[in-house]
Amino acid sequence: MKLILTREQLDADVTIGSLTVDGAWCAWVCEDTVRPPGQKVYGKTAIPYGTYRIDITMSARFKRPLPLLLNVPMFEGIRIHPGNTAADTEGCLLPGLQRWPKGVGESRKAFDALYVQLVAAKARGESITIDIVGADL
């Protein structure tokens, strides 16, 4: 399964992108601010552009299994989970069905639909990856 997150809105306080799953639109995604390569402000920086494998593992913070992006440079514990604004994330990806000027809406619905697809792909033994692409700084 291949997810592609295309970053479309790169503001000083939030990043909004469009997520596809195997070529079909799935959700908007809210993230922290994109910064130049190698620059990181803890809890306020989007993960670097690139391709990452995804696994579903137990989250100690959320006390439930959640998608985890693996081997993200300079980051640990990057997950996909519900949330609406950059204040709800510390580098994680927050899916939503509505695009707001500074966030996303209907996040739980978007997350639940995506999670079902990810769990099914994992059950089939598929590799799951996400490509994070978009406008450069």
Secondary structure, 3 states (H helix, E strand, C coil): CEEEEEEEEECCCCEEEEEEECCEEEEEEEECECCCCCCCCCCCECCCCEEEEEEEEEECCCCEEEEEECCCCCCCCCEECCCCEHHHCCCCEEEECEEECCEEECHHHHHHHHHHHHHHHHHCCCCCEEEEEECCC
